[in-house]
């Protein structure tokens, strides 16, 4: 496959997990830690994103997230192209260090 043919996608995971009990907090923390360990960067407390190299890689990560879901809550996944991701606007606050470095890391893919 030619490098020009590789489609770079961003995989977003959005979640709203219950944290009312100690067990629920533990499950939410476990899920967040899984996402970080799997290469996702935290954009906001319950919004994580990672770069995927093509549709197959994105699907692989959807399956990995699915296998690590907590038992309660709401979790969603969204894929967007790199071009669309580049059009995201930060309206308030500052980009995290990870957000600033991520586009540079894509060059290595």
N, CA, C and O atoms as a MOPAC input file, in Angstrom:
PM7 MOZYME 1SCF
protein

 N      0.84700 1    -1.17700 1     0.00000 1
 C      0.00000 1     0.00000 1     0.00000 1
 C      0.89100 1     1.23900 1     0.00000 1
 O      1.84700 1     1.32800 1     0.77000 1
 N      0.57500 1     2.16600 1    -0.85000 1
 C      1.29200 1     3.42100 1    -0.96200 1
 C      0.97500 1     4.30100 1     0.24700 1
 O     -0.15500 1     4.31700 1     0.73600 1
 N      1.99100 1     5.03700 1     0.72600 1
 C      1.78700 1     5.92100 1     1.88400 1
 C      0.69400 1     6.93800 1     1.60400 1
 O     -0.03800 1     7.32300 1     2.51600 1
 N      0.57200 1     7.37900 1     0.35800 1
 C     -0.45200 1     8.35200 1     0.00500 1
 C     -1.86000 1     7.78100 1     0.14700 1
 O     -2.82500 1     8.53400 1     0.27900 1
 N     -1.98300 1     6.44700 1     0.12100 1
 C     -3.29300 1     5.81000 1     0.19600 1
 C     -3.77400 1     5.61300 1     1.63100 1
 O     -4.95200 1     5.32400 1     1.84500 1
 N     -2.89800 1     5.76100 1     2.60900 1
 C     -3.27200 1     5.54300 1     3.99900 1
 C     -4.16500 1     6.68200 1     4.46400 1
 O     -3.82300 1     7.85600 1     4.32200 1
 N     -5.29300 1     6.32300 1     5.01300 1
 C     -6.23900 1     7.31500 1     5.51500 1
 C     -6.09600 1     7.41200 1     7.02600 1
 O     -6.32600 1     6.44100 1     7.74600 1
 N     -5.71900 1     8.57800 1     7.49200 1
 C     -5.55300 1     8.80100 1     8.92200 1
 C     -6.90200 1     9.19900 1     9.51000 1
 O     -7.56300 1    10.11800 1     9.02800 1
 N     -7.29100 1     8.49100 1    10.55500 1
 C     -8.55100 1     8.75700 1    11.24000 1
 C     -8.27900 1     9.04800 1    12.71100 1
 O     -7.30300 1     8.56900 1    13.28700 1
 N     -9.14500 1     9.82600 1    13.29000 1
 C     -9.12600 1    10.06200 1    14.72800 1
 C    -10.31100 1     9.32900 1    15.32600 1
 O    -11.44300 1     9.47000 1    14.86300 1
 N    -10.04100 1     8.55300 1    16.35000 1
 C    -11.09400 1     7.82300 1    17.05100 1
 C    -11.36900 1     8.56200 1    18.35900 1
 O    -10.47300 1     8.74100 1    19.18400 1
 N    -12.60400 1     8.98300 1    18.53400 1
 C    -13.03100 1     9.63700 1    19.76900 1
 C    -13.85500 1     8.65600 1    20.59100 1
 O    -14.66000 1     7.90000 1    20.04700 1
 N    -13.65100 1     8.67300 1    21.88900 1
 C    -14.48300 1     7.90600 1    22.81300 1
 C    -15.04400 1     8.90800 1    23.81100 1
 O    -14.30400 1     9.61500 1    24.49500 1
 N    -16.36900 1     8.95300 1    23.87600 1
 C    -17.09200 1     9.83300 1    24.79800 1
 C    -17.78600 1     8.94100 1    25.82000 1
 O    -18.33800 1     7.90200 1    25.45600 1
 N    -17.76500 1     9.32200 1    27.06400 1
 C    -18.45500 1     8.47800 1    28.04300 1
 C    -19.00600 1     9.28600 1    29.20400 1
 O    -18.51900 1    10.36400 1    29.54500 1
 N    -20.03400 1     8.72000 1    29.78700 1
 C    -20.66000 1     9.24600 1    30.99300 1
 C    -20.86800 1     8.03200 1    31.88100 1
 O    -21.76500 1     7.22400 1    31.63900 1
 N    -20.04100 1     7.90500 1    32.90800 1
 C    -20.07700 1     6.72500 1    33.76000 1
 C    -20.51000 1     7.09900 1    35.16800 1
 O    -20.14700 1     8.16100 1    35.67500 1
 N    -21.28500 1     6.23000 1    35.79800 1
 C    -21.70200 1     6.51100 1    37.17500 1
 C    -20.51000 1     6.42000 1    38.12800 1
 O    -19.62100 1     5.58800 1    37.94800 1
 N    -20.50400 1     7.28300 1    39.14100 1
 C    -19.41800 1     7.29200 1    40.13000 1
 C    -19.97400 1     7.44800 1    41.54900 1
 O    -19.31000 1     7.99600 1    42.43000 1
 N    -21.18400 1     6.96500 1    41.75300 1
 C    -21.84100 1     7.13000 1    43.04700 1
 C    -21.32700 1     6.20800 1    44.13500 1
 O    -21.38400 1     6.55000 1    45.31600 1
 N    -20.82500 1     5.04300 1    43.75300 1
 C    -20.30800 1     4.09600 1    44.74200 1
 C    -18.81600 1     3.87600 1    44.50700 1
 O    -18.26800 1     4.24200 1    43.46800 1
 N    -18.18500 1     3.27400 1    45.49400 1
 C    -16.74900 1     2.99500 1    45.36900 1
 C    -16.47800 1     2.06900 1    44.17800 1
 O    -15.50400 1     2.26900 1    43.45200 1
 N    -17.31800 1     1.07600 1    43.97600 1
 C    -17.16500 1     0.15500 1    42.84800 1
 C    -17.31900 1     0.86000 1    41.50800 1
 O    -16.58400 1     0.57300 1    40.56300 1
 N    -18.28200 1     1.78900 1    41.42400 1
 C    -18.48500 1     2.52900 1    40.17500 1
 C    -17.29800 1     3.45200 1    39.88700 1
 O    -16.86500 1     3.57800 1    38.74200 1
 N    -16.77800 1     4.09400 1    40.93600 1
 C    -15.59000 1     4.94500 1    40.75000 1
 C    -14.39700 1     4.11800 1    40.28600 1
 O    -13.63200 1     4.54200 1    39.42000 1
 N    -14.25200 1     2.94800 1    40.86500 1
 C    -13.15600 1     2.05000 1    40.48100 1
 C    -13.30500 1     1.63100 1    39.01400 1
 O    -12.32300 1     1.61000 1    38.27100 1
 N    -14.52500 1     1.30000 1    38.60000 1
 C    -14.76300 1     0.88900 1    37.21200 1
 C    -14.49300 1     2.04700 1    36.24200 1
 O    -13.91700 1     1.84000 1    35.17400 1
 N    -14.90500 1     3.25600 1    36.61200 1
 C    -14.66300 1     4.42600 1    35.76200 1
 C    -13.16800 1     4.70600 1    35.64300 1
 O    -12.67300 1     5.00300 1    34.55500 1
 N    -12.45600 1     4.61300 1    36.75100 1
 C    -11.01000 1     4.83000 1    36.73000 1
 C    -10.31000 1     3.76900 1    35.90400 1
 O     -9.38700 1     4.07400 1    35.15000 1
 N    -10.73700 1     2.54100 1    36.04100 1
 C    -10.16500 1     1.44200 1    35.26000 1
 C    -10.35900 1     1.69100 1    33.76000 1
 O     -9.44800 1     1.46700 1    32.96400 1
 N    -11.55100 1     2.15700 1    33.38600 1
 C    -11.82700 1     2.43000 1    31.97200 1
 C    -10.96000 1     3.58200 1    31.45700 1
 O    -10.38300 1     3.47900 1    30.37500 1
 N    -10.86400 1     4.67000 1    32.21500 1
 C    -10.00600 1     5.79300 1    31.81200 1
 C     -8.55000 1     5.35600 1    31.68000 1
 O     -7.86400 1     5.75000 1    30.73700 1
 N     -8.08200 1     4.54700 1    32.61900 1
 C     -6.70300 1     4.05500 1    32.55700 1
 C     -6.48000 1     3.15900 1    31.34400 1
 O     -5.42500 1     3.20900 1    30.71200 1
 N     -7.48400 1     2.33800 1    31.02200 1
 C     -7.37500 1     1.51800 1    29.80800 1
 C     -7.19000 1     2.41200 1    28.58500 1
 O     -6.31400 1     2.16300 1    27.75600 1
 N     -8.01700 1     3.45700 1    28.47400 1
 C     -7.92400 1     4.34900 1    27.31400 1
 C     -6.53700 1     4.99500 1    27.23400 1
 O     -5.93500 1     5.03800 1    26.16100 1
 N     -6.03800 1     5.48800 1    28.34600 1
 C     -4.70000 1     6.11100 1    28.34300 1
 C     -3.63200 1     5.09700 1    27.95400 1
 O     -2.74400 1     5.40500 1    27.16000 1
 N     -3.71200 1     3.89600 1    28.50300 1
 C     -2.72500 1     2.85500 1    28.19900 1
 C     -2.81100 1     2.39100 1    26.74700 1
 O     -1.83100 1     1.89600 1    26.19000 1
 N     -3.98400 1     2.55200 1    26.13700 1
 C     -4.18900 1     2.13200 1    24.74700 1
 C     -3.86200 1     3.24800 1    23.75400 1
 O     -4.13900 1     3.11400 1    22.56200 1
 N     -3.28200 1     4.33200 1    24.22900 1
 C     -2.82300 1     5.38100 1    23.32600 1
 C     -3.76800 1     6.54500 1    23.12900 1
 O     -3.51700 1     7.39700 1    22.27700 1
 N     -4.83800 1     6.60700 1    23.88400 1
 C     -5.76000 1     7.73100 1    23.77900 1
 C     -5.22900 1     8.90200 1    24.60200 1
 O     -4.59800 1     8.70900 1    25.64200 1
 N     -5.48900 1    10.10100 1    24.13000 1
 C     -5.15700 1    11.28100 1    24.92500 1
 C     -6.46700 1    11.88700 1    25.41900 1
 O     -7.48100 1    11.87600 1    24.72100 1
 N     -6.42000 1    12.40800 1    26.62100 1
 C     -7.61000 1    13.00700 1    27.20500 1
 C     -7.76700 1    14.42000 1    26.66900 1
 O     -6.88400 1    15.25900 1    26.84500 1
 N     -8.89600 1    14.68200 1    26.01100 1
 C     -9.20700 1    16.03100 1    25.55100 1
 C     -9.98400 1    16.77800 1    26.62400 1
 O     -9.75500 1    17.96200 1    26.86900 1
 N    -10.89100 1    16.07400 1    27.24600 1
 C    -11.65100 1    16.57300 1    28.38800 1
 C    -11.88200 1    15.37300 1    29.29000 1
 O    -11.57000 1    14.24400 1    28.91000 1
 N    -12.42300 1    15.60000 1    30.47300 1
 C    -12.52100 1    14.53500 1    31.46100 1
 C    -13.13700 1    13.25600 1    30.90000 1
 O    -12.65900 1    12.16700 1    31.22000 1
 N    -14.15200 1    13.34500 1    30.09600 1
 C    -14.77900 1    12.12700 1    29.56200 1
 C    -14.76300 1    12.08500 1    28.03500 1
 O    -15.63700 1    11.48000 1    27.41500 1
 N    -13.76400 1    12.73200 1    27.43600 1
 C    -13.57900 1    12.70800 1    25.97600 1
 C    -12.12100 1    12.37400 1    25.70000 1
 O    -11.21600 1    13.12000 1    26.07500 1
 N    -11.90700 1    11.24700 1    25.04000 1
 C    -10.56000 1    10.78400 1    24.71700 1
 C    -10.45600 1    10.58500 1    23.20700 1
 O    -11.44900 1    10.28400 1    22.54600 1
 N     -9.24400 1    10.75600 1    22.66400 1
 C     -9.04700 1    10.60500 1    21.22300 1
 C     -7.69800 1     9.96000 1    20.94800 1
 O     -6.76400 1    10.09100 1    21.73800 1
 N     -7.60500 1     9.26900 1    19.82900 1
 C     -6.34300 1     8.68800 1    19.37800 1
 C     -6.31500 1     8.65900 1    17.85700 1
 O     -7.35200 1     8.70400 1    17.19600 1
 N     -5.11900 1     8.58400 1    17.32700 1
 C     -4.91700 1     8.49100 1    15.88500 1
 C     -4.98100 1     7.02100 1    15.49400 1
 O     -4.44200 1     6.15600 1    16.18500 1
 N     -5.64900 1     6.75100 1    14.37200 1
 C     -5.69300 1     5.39600 1    13.81700 1
 C     -5.26400 1     5.46200 1    12.35800 1
 O     -5.58600 1     6.40700 1    11.63800 1
 N     -4.54800 1     4.46000 1    11.95300 1
 C     -4.06200 1     4.40600 1    10.57700 1
 C     -4.99800 1     3.53400 1     9.74900 1
 O     -4.76500 1     2.33500 1     9.59000 1
 N     -6.03900 1     4.13200 1     9.23400 1
 C     -6.98400 1     3.42600 1     8.38200 1
 C     -8.19500 1     2.88100 1     9.10400 1
 O     -8.25900 1     2.84400 1    10.33300 1
 N     -9.15900 1     2.45700 1     8.29300 1
 C    -10.43100 1     1.93300 1     8.81700 1
 C    -10.23900 1     0.66500 1     9.64600 1
 O    -10.89200 1     0.48600 1    10.67400 1
 N     -9.34100 1    -0.21300 1     9.19700 1
 C     -9.13700 1    -1.46000 1     9.93100 1
 C     -8.59700 1    -1.20600 1    11.33400 1
 O     -9.03500 1    -1.83600 1    12.29600 1
 N     -7.65800 1    -0.29400 1    11.44600 1
 C     -7.10800 1     0.03900 1    12.76200 1
 C     -8.18000 1     0.67100 1    13.64400 1
 O     -8.25300 1     0.38100 1    14.83800 1
 N     -9.00500 1     1.52800 1    13.06500 1
 C    -10.07800 1     2.15500 1    13.83100 1
 C    -11.05400 1     1.09300 1    14.33200 1
 O    -11.48300 1     1.14200 1    15.48500 1
 N    -11.40000 1     0.15200 1    13.49000 1
 C    -12.31700 1    -0.91900 1    13.90000 1
 C    -11.68800 1    -1.77900 1    14.99400 1
 O    -12.37400 1    -2.19800 1    15.92700 1
 N    -10.39200 1    -2.04000 1    14.88100 1
 C     -9.68600 1    -2.80800 1    15.91000 1
 C     -9.79100 1    -2.09700 1    17.26400 1
 O     -9.98400 1    -2.74100 1    18.29600 1
 N     -9.66300 1    -0.78200 1    17.25000 1
 C     -9.73900 1    -0.04500 1    18.51400 1
 C    -11.16500 1     0.03000 1    19.04800 1
 O    -11.36100 1     0.05700 1    20.26300 1
 N    -12.15000 1     0.06300 1    18.17900 1
 C    -13.54200 1    -0.00600 1    18.64400 1
 C    -13.76400 1    -1.33700 1    19.36000 1
 O    -14.40600 1    -1.37900 1    20.40900 1
 N    -13.23900 1    -2.40800 1    18.80200 1
 C    -13.38000 1    -3.72800 1    19.42800 1
 C    -12.65500 1    -3.78700 1    20.76700 1
 O    -13.16100 1    -4.38000 1    21.72000 1
 N    -11.46200 1    -3.17000 1    20.84900 1
 C    -10.71000 1    -3.15800 1    22.10500 1
 C    -11.46600 1    -2.38500 1    23.18100 1
 O    -11.53500 1    -2.82000 1    24.33000 1
 N    -12.03300 1    -1.23700 1    22.80500 1
 C    -12.82400 1    -0.45200 1    23.76900 1
 C    -14.03300 1    -1.26400 1    24.21500 1
 O    -14.35600 1    -1.30700 1    25.40100 1
 N    -14.69600 1    -1.90600 1    23.26200 1
 C    -15.88000 1    -2.71500 1    23.57500 1
 C    -15.54700 1    -3.81200 1    24.58500 1
 O    -16.33700 1    -4.07500 1    25.49100 1
 N    -14.39500 1    -4.44900 1    24.44100 1
 C    -13.99300 1    -5.51000 1    25.36700 1
 C    -13.69500 1    -4.97400 1    26.76100 1
 O    -13.71200 1    -5.73500 1    27.72900 1
 N    -13.42300 1    -3.68300 1    26.87900 1
 C    -13.04100 1    -3.09800 1    28.16700 1
 C    -14.10500 1    -2.17000 1    28.74800 1
 O    -13.81000 1    -1.36800 1    29.63400 1
 N    -15.32800 1    -2.27300 1    28.26100 1
 C    -16.40100 1    -1.41800 1    28.75600 1
 C    -16.75500 1    -1.72500 1    30.19700 1
 O    -16.75200 1    -2.89000 1    30.59700 1
 N    -17.06200 1    -0.70200 1    30.98600 1
 C    -17.60800 1    -0.95600 1    32.32100 1
 C    -19.02900 1    -1.51300 1    32.18500 1
 O    -19.60200 1    -1.48400 1    31.09600 1
 N    -19.58800 1    -2.01100 1    33.26400 1
 C    -20.91100 1    -2.63200 1    33.17400 1
 C    -22.04900 1    -1.62700 1    33.11100 1
 O    -23.13600 1    -1.95200 1    32.63500 1
 N    -21.80800 1    -0.39400 1    33.59100 1
 C    -22.85800 1     0.62700 1    33.59900 1
 C    -22.35800 1     1.89800 1    32.93600 1
 O    -21.15300 1     2.13600 1    32.85400 1
 N    -23.29500 1     2.71400 1    32.46300 1
 C    -22.93800 1     4.01100 1    31.90100 1
 C    -23.25000 1     4.10900 1    30.42700 1
 O    -23.96600 1     3.27600 1    29.87100 1
 N    -22.71000 1     5.12700 1    29.80400 1
 C    -22.91100 1     5.37800 1    28.38400 1
 C    -21.55000 1     5.66100 1    27.75600 1
 O    -20.81800 1     6.54300 1    28.20500 1
 N    -21.22000 1     4.89800 1    26.70800 1
 C    -19.94200 1     5.07300 1    26.01200 1
 C    -20.22600 1     5.10100 1    24.52000 1
 O    -20.94400 1     4.24900 1    23.99700 1
 N    -19.65400 1     6.09300 1    23.83800 1
 C    -19.84500 1     6.23800 1    22.40200 1
 C    -18.48800 1     6.37000 1    21.72600 1
 O    -17.52900 1     6.85400 1    22.32700 1
 N    -18.41500 1     5.93400 1    20.46900 1
 C    -17.19500 1     6.07700 1    19.67800 1
 C    -17.53800 1     6.79100 1    18.37500 1
 O    -18.60000 1     6.57600 1    17.79000 1
 N    -16.62800 1     7.63100 1    17.93900 1
 C    -16.81800 1     8.39400 1    16.71100 1
 C    -15.49800 1     8.45500 1    15.96700 1
 O    -14.45400 1     8.72200 1    16.56100 1
 N    -15.54600 1     8.20500 1    14.66200 1
 C    -14.35700 1     8.31900 1    13.81600 1
 C    -14.48000 1     9.56100 1    12.95100 1
 O    -15.53000 1     9.81300 1    12.35900 1
 N    -13.40800 1    10.33600 1    12.88000 1
 C    -13.38500 1    11.48500 1    11.97400 1
 C    -12.05500 1    11.48100 1    11.23000 1
 O    -11.04700 1    10.98500 1    11.73400 1
 N    -12.06800 1    12.03200 1    10.04500 1
 C    -10.83400 1    12.10900 1     9.26900 1
 C     -9.89800 1    13.12500 1     9.89700 1
 O    -10.31500 1    13.98500 1    10.67300 1
 N     -8.64100 1    13.01200 1     9.55100 1
 C     -7.64800 1    13.94400 1    10.07000 1
 C     -7.96400 1    15.37300 1     9.63100 1
 O     -7.74500 1    16.32700 1    10.37800 1
 N     -8.47800 1    15.50600 1     8.42200 1
 C     -8.83300 1    16.84000 1     7.91600 1
 C     -9.92800 1    17.46400 1     8.77900 1
 O     -9.84800 1    18.63900 1     9.14000 1
 N    -10.94800 1    16.67600 1     9.10600 1
 C    -12.03200 1    17.16800 1     9.96000 1
 C    -11.52200 1    17.48900 1    11.36000 1
 O    -11.90200 1    18.50100 1    11.95000 1
 N    -10.66400 1    16.62600 1    11.88600 1
 C    -10.10200 1    16.87000 1    13.21500 1
 C     -9.34100 1    18.20100 1    13.22200 1
 O     -9.41900 1    18.96100 1    14.18700 1
 N     -8.62200 1    18.47000 1    12.16300 1
 C     -7.86200 1    19.71100 1    12.05900 1
 C     -8.73500 1    20.94900 1    12.05700 1
 O     -8.25300 1    22.04600 1    12.33900 1
 N    -10.00700 1    20.79200 1    11.74500 1
 C    -10.93800 1    21.92900 1    11.72600 1
 C    -11.58700 1    22.18100 1    13.08900 1
 O    -12.34600 1    23.13800 1    13.24600 1
 N    -11.29200 1    21.32400 1    14.07800 1
 C    -11.86000 1    21.53400 1    15.39800 1
 C    -11.30200 1    22.83900 1    15.96800 1
 O    -10.11700 1    23.13900 1    15.82600 1
 N    -12.16800 1    23.59200 1    16.60200 1
 C    -11.76100 1    24.87000 1    17.18200 1
 C    -11.84700 1    24.80700 1    18.70100 1
 O    -12.84100 1    24.34000 1    19.25600 1
 N    -10.83000 1    25.26400 1    19.34700 1
 C    -10.81300 1    25.37300 1    20.79600 1
 C    -11.37700 1    26.73600 1    21.14600 1
 O    -10.76700 1    27.76100 1    20.84000 1
 N    -12.52900 1    26.75300 1    21.78000 1
 C    -13.22400 1    28.01000 1    22.04200 1
 C    -12.85200 1    28.64800 1    23.37300 1
 O    -12.92400 1    29.86900 1    23.51800 1
 N    -12.45600 1    27.83700 1    24.34100 1
 C    -12.09500 1    28.36700 1    25.65100 1
 C    -11.06000 1    27.44300 1    26.26400 1
 O    -11.19300 1    26.22400 1    26.16200 1
 N    -10.05800 1    27.97600 1    26.88100 1
 C     -9.02000 1    27.16800 1    27.50100 1
 C     -7.81000 1    27.04400 1    26.58700 1
 O     -7.67900 1    27.77000 1    25.60100 1
 N     -6.94100 1    26.12300 1    26.92900 1
 C     -5.72000 1    25.91100 1    26.16200 1
 C     -5.59500 1    24.45000 1    25.77700 1
 O     -6.06200 1    23.56300 1    26.49100 1
 N     -4.95900 1    24.21200 1    24.64000 1
 C     -4.69800 1    22.84100 1    24.20900 1
 C     -3.69500 1    22.21300 1    25.17000 1
 O     -2.75200 1    22.86600 1    25.61500 1
 N     -3.91100 1    20.93800 1    25.48400 1
 C     -2.98200 1    20.23700 1    26.36100 1
 C     -1.68400 1    19.95900 1    25.61600 1
 O     -1.62600 1    20.06000 1    24.39000 1
 N     -0.66300 1    19.61400 1    26.35300 1
 C      0.62400 1    19.27400 1    25.74400 1
 C      0.45200 1    18.11800 1    24.76000 1
 O      1.03700 1    18.13400 1    23.67700 1
 N     -0.35700 1    17.10300 1    25.13600 1
 C     -0.60000 1    15.96100 1    24.25500 1
 C     -1.26200 1    16.38800 1    22.95200 1
 O     -0.92300 1    15.86300 1    21.89200 1
 N     -2.19100 1    17.32300 1    23.01100 1
 C     -2.85900 1    17.78800 1    21.79800 1
 C     -1.88500 1    18.48600 1    20.86600 1
 O     -1.99300 1    18.36500 1    19.64500 1
 N     -0.94000 1    19.21100 1    21.43300 1
 C      0.03700 1    19.92500 1    20.61000 1
 C      1.02100 1    18.96100 1    19.95700 1
 O      1.48500 1    19.21400 1    18.84500 1
 N      1.34500 1    17.86100 1    20.63000 1
 C      2.32500 1    16.90200 1    20.13200 1
 C      1.70500 1    15.89800 1    19.16600 1
 O      2.39400 1    15.42000 1    18.26500 1
 N      0.43400 1    15.56500 1    19.32500 1
 C     -0.21600 1    14.51500 1    18.52500 1
 C     -0.09200 1    14.73000 1    17.02100 1
 O      0.24300 1    13.77200 1    16.32400 1
 N     -0.34000 1    15.92800 1    16.46500 1
 C     -0.18900 1    16.09000 1    15.02300 1
 C      1.23600 1    15.83100 1    14.55000 1
 O      1.43700 1    15.35800 1    13.43100 1
 N      2.21200 1    16.13000 1    15.37200 1
 C      3.59600 1    15.87000 1    15.00100 1
 C      3.88500 1    14.37700 1    14.99500 1
 O      4.67300 1    13.90300 1    14.17600 1
 N      3.25900 1    13.63200 1    15.89400 1
 C      3.46600 1    12.18600 1    15.96000 1
 C      2.88300 1    11.49800 1    14.73900 1
 O      3.36500 1    10.43300 1    14.35200 1
 N      1.85800 1    12.07600 1    14.12200 1
 C      1.26600 1    11.45300 1    12.94200 1
 C      2.26100 1    11.35600 1    11.81400 1
 O      2.15600 1    10.45000 1    10.98700 1
 N      3.21500 1    12.24600 1    11.74700 1
 C      4.21800 1    12.20700 1    10.70000 1
 C      4.98500 1    10.90500 1    10.77000 1
 O      5.42900 1    10.38900 1     9.74400 1
 N      5.14600 1    10.36300 1    11.97300 1
 C      5.87900 1     9.11000 1    12.16600 1
 C      5.10800 1     7.89900 1    11.67500 1
 O      5.70100 1     6.85600 1    11.40000 1
 N      3.78100 1     8.02600 1    11.56100 1
 C      2.98200 1     6.90400 1    11.08400 1
 C      3.29800 1     6.64900 1     9.64100 1
 O      2.73100 1     5.73900 1     9.03700 1

